[in-house]
Amino acid sequence: MGESSKNVHIIGAGLSGLAAAYELEKANIGYHLYEAADHPGGRVWTDEKDGFLLDRGFQVFLSSYPTARVSFRYEKLHLKPFQSGALVWNGKKLLPFYNALQHVEKAVSTLTSPLATLRDKLLVLKLLMHCARSKTVTPDTEGRSTLTFLKQFGFSDTIINSFFKPFFQGVFLEPDLKTDAGYFRFLYNRFSSGKACLPANGMRALPKELASRLQPDAITYHKALRQIESDSLLFEDGSTVPFQSLIVATDRGTARSLLPEAFSDNEQTTHNAYTLYFSFQGLPPVKERVLTLNSSGKGLINTICFPSQLAPSYAPQGHSLCSVGLHPSVMNDSESGLSVKDRAQQELAEIFGDEAKEWTFLAEYHIPHALPRYILGGETFCLPPHMRLAGDYTTHPSIEGALLSGKNAAGYFIKQFS
Ligand SMILES: Cc1cc2nc3c(=O)[nH]c(=O)nc-3n(C[C@H](O)[C@H](O)[C@H](O)COP(=O)(O)OP(=O)(O)OC[C@H]3O[C@@H](n4cnc5c(N)ncnc54)[C@H](O)[C@@H]3O)c2cc1C
């Protein structure tokens, strides 16, 4: 692609960089992506091991994400939805907890569930209506955390501890639901107005689909940027490329080291994710296509899911895949002398029976900077007019936030060039 004043260089082919490129492609503006890794997707990718598909940390795609709806051709993703609800492990047994509005056949079990008081069940309906207005992320006007908001809304400790805490700990990747209530309301609205899904071929289907919408030679892989000079980019391989317009679509830590003067806040708070994968022959011990939540208040496990139950291509025929999300505070395996994997497998056996002791351990993904902390109202950056930042840390920490940030950064140049 020749150098022209209407040509945007994009650093990073994660979802934000890909979304920026796709916007420029549609606007017929020249662009090129430089990606350090050998594939697109950044934090959204899937490895293959022994015929199993292992997402790099358990993630779900919400079909009702507004920017995603216009970025992806859903028919290419072959989305496999979860049922709306959860199985809750209370330390003694697994109790179903469904969204009765989406699963009328489960209404009786939901209404009689001991996981919530009658008042809680009515408040869930009120919350659905309350959150229906939250179509975009707007910070809570009183600056409340999710936990404070839920308590002030009137929910009992019973439903908070049995459902909201384990579920949203797994979403926010932080243990105390300190995340802003405005972001919670947006996500609650998205969960209730659409489906949480896995693409049939793993989460990598998302970046692959976006990359397939770009020119075939749009991305140069194995091309890590080392330094931004006044009018050229210096790469780790020693090459330099002149530029006039630039979008830095990396994670926040890398962006800050490339453009330190753009960031006024030196703090870098991120949340880590820890996922273990096990495999076994035969069908999973539960029939429901839902997440299992650990609300017992004990143990390492926060959530459990059997991806192959939703999407059979996640496991070879006749086998199942179990994905175990550990509690956000689990960092090391020092507590009992047993490894994290052994302790988690012991807990799986308590929940599903001794057969879980025979499951084969496949892999672990410990991702230290999985999500940036959501910053109320967004961070402000000091950038020259020919540079923009994209990435989930500039909007909100999600697939939707990453796509939106790419769209915004590209929109800036589209406007500038028109
Ligand atoms: C374990 C986990 C679970 C998650 N769960 C969910 C979920 O369930 N639902 C949801 O909506 N979101 C979830 N997320 C969040 C979502 O995946 C991210 O918000 C999103 O993928 C971030 O995209 P991004 O483009 O902003 O950044 P990244 O994906 O980090 O992309 C940045 C890209 O820049 C490249 N790069 C970095 N430095 C350089 C350099 N110097 N030169 C060139 N290239 C460079 C990187 O290789 C990468 O490809 C989860 C994330 C993780 C990790």
Ligand as a Chemical Component Dictionary entry (heavy atoms), coordinates in Angstrom:
data_LIG
# 
_chem_comp.id                   LIG 
_chem_comp.type                 NON-POLYMER 
_chem_comp.pdbx_formal_charge   0 
_chem_comp.three_letter_code    LIG 
# 
loop_
_chem_comp_atom.comp_id 
_chem_comp_atom.atom_id 
_chem_comp_atom.alt_atom_id 
_chem_comp_atom.type_symbol 
_chem_comp_atom.charge 
_chem_comp_atom.model_Cartn_x 
_chem_comp_atom.model_Cartn_y 
_chem_comp_atom.model_Cartn_z 
_chem_comp_atom.pdbx_ordinal 
LIG C1  C1  C 0 -9.467  -14.452 30.040 1  
LIG C2  C2  C 0 -10.310 -13.361 29.468 2  
LIG C3  C3  C 0 -11.692 -13.433 29.571 3  
LIG C4  C4  C 0 -12.479 -12.450 28.982 4  
LIG N1  N1  N 0 -13.836 -12.616 29.005 5  
LIG C5  C5  C 0 -14.593 -11.793 28.239 6  
LIG C6  C6  C 0 -15.965 -12.095 28.033 7  
LIG O1  O1  O 0 -16.471 -13.128 28.484 8  
LIG N2  N2  N 0 -16.712 -11.221 27.276 9  
LIG C7  C7  C 0 -16.162 -10.077 26.756 10 
LIG O2  O2  O 0 -16.893 -9.320  26.100 11 
LIG N3  N3  N 0 -14.853 -9.787  26.923 12 
LIG C8  C8  C 0 -14.060 -10.627 27.633 13 
LIG N4  N4  N 0 -12.727 -10.380 27.765 14 
LIG C9  C9  C 0 -12.186 -9.100  27.275 15 
LIG C10 C10 C 0 -11.879 -9.045  25.786 16 
LIG O3  O3  O 0 -11.292 -10.232 25.322 17 
LIG C11 C11 C 0 -10.917 -7.870  25.575 18 
LIG O4  O4  O 0 -11.522 -6.716  26.122 19 
LIG C12 C12 C 0 -10.592 -7.594  24.107 20 
LIG O5  O5  O 0 -10.223 -8.749  23.431 21 
LIG C13 C13 C 0 -9.449  -6.563  24.047 22 
LIG O6  O6  O 0 -9.119  -6.290  22.690 23 
LIG P1  P1  P 0 -8.090  -5.146  22.359 24 
LIG O7  O7  O 0 -7.964  -5.061  20.891 25 
LIG O8  O8  O 0 -8.452  -3.931  23.101 26 
LIG O9  O9  O 0 -6.691  -5.614  22.992 27 
LIG P2  P2  P 0 -5.807  -6.909  22.707 28 
LIG O10 O10 O 0 -6.659  -8.092  22.462 29 
LIG O11 O11 O 0 -4.849  -6.980  23.849 30 
LIG O12 O12 O 0 -5.041  -6.575  21.348 31 
LIG C14 C14 C 0 -3.834  -5.846  21.293 32 
LIG C15 C15 C 0 -2.996  -6.398  20.154 33 
LIG O13 O13 O 0 -1.821  -5.604  20.037 34 
LIG C16 C16 C 0 -0.723  -6.463  19.774 35 
LIG N5  N5  N 0 0.491   -5.753  20.205 36 
LIG C17 C17 C 0 0.848   -5.464  21.491 37 
LIG N6  N6  N 0 2.024   -4.790  21.478 38 
LIG C18 C18 C 0 2.392   -4.647  20.184 39 
LIG C19 C19 C 0 3.489   -4.033  19.534 40 
LIG N7  N7  N 0 4.480   -3.417  20.224 41 
LIG N8  N8  N 0 3.560   -4.063  18.189 42 
LIG C20 C20 C 0 2.589   -4.679  17.448 43 
LIG N9  N9  N 0 1.523   -5.288  18.029 44 
LIG C21 C21 C 0 1.421   -5.260  19.367 45 
LIG C22 C22 C 0 -1.022  -7.692  20.608 46 
LIG O14 O14 O 0 -0.281  -8.812  20.152 47 
LIG C23 C23 C 0 -2.527  -7.839  20.367 48 
LIG O15 O15 O 0 -2.802  -8.604  19.242 49 
LIG C24 C24 C 0 -11.891 -11.332 28.349 50 
LIG C25 C25 C 0 -10.499 -11.237 28.258 51 
LIG C26 C26 C 0 -9.710  -12.252 28.790 52 
LIG C27 C27 C 0 -8.221  -12.194 28.599 53 
# 
loop_
_chem_comp_bond.comp_id 
_chem_comp_bond.atom_id_1 
_chem_comp_bond.atom_id_2 
_chem_comp_bond.value_order 
_chem_comp_bond.pdbx_ordinal 
LIG C1  C2  SING 1  
LIG C2  C3  SING 2  
LIG C2  C26 DOUB 3  
LIG C3  C4  DOUB 4  
LIG C4  N1  SING 5  
LIG C4  C24 SING 6  
LIG N1  C5  DOUB 7  
LIG C5  C6  SING 8  
LIG C5  C8  SING 9  
LIG C6  O1  DOUB 10 
LIG C6  N2  SING 11 
LIG N2  C7  SING 12 
LIG C7  O2  DOUB 13 
LIG C7  N3  SING 14 
LIG N3  C8  DOUB 15 
LIG C8  N4  SING 16 
LIG N4  C9  SING 17 
LIG N4  C24 SING 18 
LIG C9  C10 SING 19 
LIG C10 O3  SING 20 
LIG C10 C11 SING 21 
LIG C11 O4  SING 22 
LIG C11 C12 SING 23 
LIG C12 O5  SING 24 
LIG C12 C13 SING 25 
LIG C13 O6  SING 26 
LIG O6  P1  SING 27 
LIG P1  O7  DOUB 28 
LIG P1  O8  SING 29 
LIG P1  O9  SING 30 
LIG O9  P2  SING 31 
LIG P2  O10 DOUB 32 
LIG P2  O11 SING 33 
LIG P2  O12 SING 34 
LIG O12 C14 SING 35 
LIG C14 C15 SING 36 
LIG C15 O13 SING 37 
LIG C15 C23 SING 38 
LIG O13 C16 SING 39 
LIG C16 N5  SING 40 
LIG C16 C22 SING 41 
LIG N5  C17 SING 42 
LIG N5  C21 SING 43 
LIG C17 N6  DOUB 44 
LIG N6  C18 SING 45 
LIG C18 C19 SING 46 
LIG C18 C21 DOUB 47 
LIG C19 N7  SING 48 
LIG C19 N8  DOUB 49 
LIG N8  C20 SING 50 
LIG C20 N9  DOUB 51 
LIG N9  C21 SING 52 
LIG C22 O14 SING 53 
LIG C22 C23 SING 54 
LIG C23 O15 SING 55 
LIG C24 C25 DOUB 56 
LIG C25 C26 SING 57 
LIG C26 C27 SING 58 
# 
